[in-house]
Amino acid sequence: MTPLRAELLVGGAGAAVAAGAMAIDPSGAAGAPGDVLAALAGGALGATRRHPRLAWVVAVAALLALAPLGGLSFGLYPLVVAHTFCAGRWDGLWAGVAATLAMIGALELGVLVDHDAGVPALFIPPAGWGAGRALRERELVAAQLAERARELEEEREAHAALSVRYERARIASELHDIVAHAISVMVVQASAGQRLAARDPQLTTEAFEAIADAAKQAEQDMGLLVALLGDEDALGPAPDLALIEELVARAAGSGLDVTLRLEGEREGLPASVVAAANGVVREGLTNALRYASGAPVSVSVRGGPDALMVEVANGPAASSGDLVGTGTGSGLMGLRERVGACGGTLAAGPTPEGGWRLCARLPRRVTANAG
């Protein structure tokens, strides 16, 4: 049913009920004028949805004109309730109050003409308006709750998408750390092995052993990463700063002239801070292998009361390395994201001596909004 047809049906039904009430109740105004005015007041109900103010104004005018003709029939009281209910539901607050007071005035005028008790006229219109207003407030609250639920659903979807994006970035960073470090070691050692193959078999054997160790370690790390992706319960051991010593030892075995200095308090750190510190050292050593093979490298881990300072610095390259120009730049980008995720800061750039320095400040306490 179309809205226009529904309004016509409501208006017609209201007019018929009002006219019938006037015809049945002899206490009200009789005759054709009274029936027409009553029908006009009832028919105005058809316009209450789209024009609530016009509807109750027409009804009040009809009732005020009807009262002096012989009073108002009690059969019109449900009509008054309907108009005040619609005014409360679809008209504004103060307009609804005005409608209620106008209806009370029209009823009281009819009471004066009929010399009847005026108490019902004081309570019937406010009751209708209060019911309509309560329904209006309920609908407004329901609409607000539905809107809030929609916003929460959008926020949930956005958060899920962001979580997926962050997880993909984390996985990409982990893969870069594993593969880049292993490849750097293998390429450097393979190049050294080729140069030493003819004149020093012992050093050649050590170079290929380093290649094999790097490949095995990369295989283990990749296996752990795949296990974590396939089973969220396969957490493995918690990250430990002892891994830094292992990374430095591997780098030294790969031919780097690397030194490690550990200072201050390094216990009680969050797992995310420890993982970021390990990532900084791994990235720094990988870059040194790639771009400054043969240059001295210093690794410093210093624990303070508020933060952990991690620094990897290398001197200038003695010659163009075998891996110069092969990097993608994604390692440093991923490292910045990882350090930033735990509230830290990362600085990377050349040193005055022509080397390279990577330094991170990692807070001991990861704030809630660090991610």
Secondary structure as UniProt FT lines:
FT   HELIX           3..24
FT   TURN            26..27
FT   HELIX           32..43
FT   HELIX           44..47
FT   TURN            48..50
FT   HELIX           52..66
FT   HELIX           67..69
FT   HELIX           74..76
FT   HELIX           77..90
FT   HELIX           93..114
FT   HELIX           119..196
FT   TURN            197..199
FT   HELIX           201..230
FT   TURN            232..233
FT   HELIX           242..253
FT   TURN            254..255
FT   STRAND          257..264
FT   HELIX           271..291
FT   TURN            293..294
FT   STRAND          296..303
FT   STRAND          307..314
FT   TURN            322..325
FT   HELIX           330..341
FT   TURN            342..343
FT   STRAND          345..350
FT   TURN            352..353
FT   STRAND          356..363
FT   TURN            368..369
//
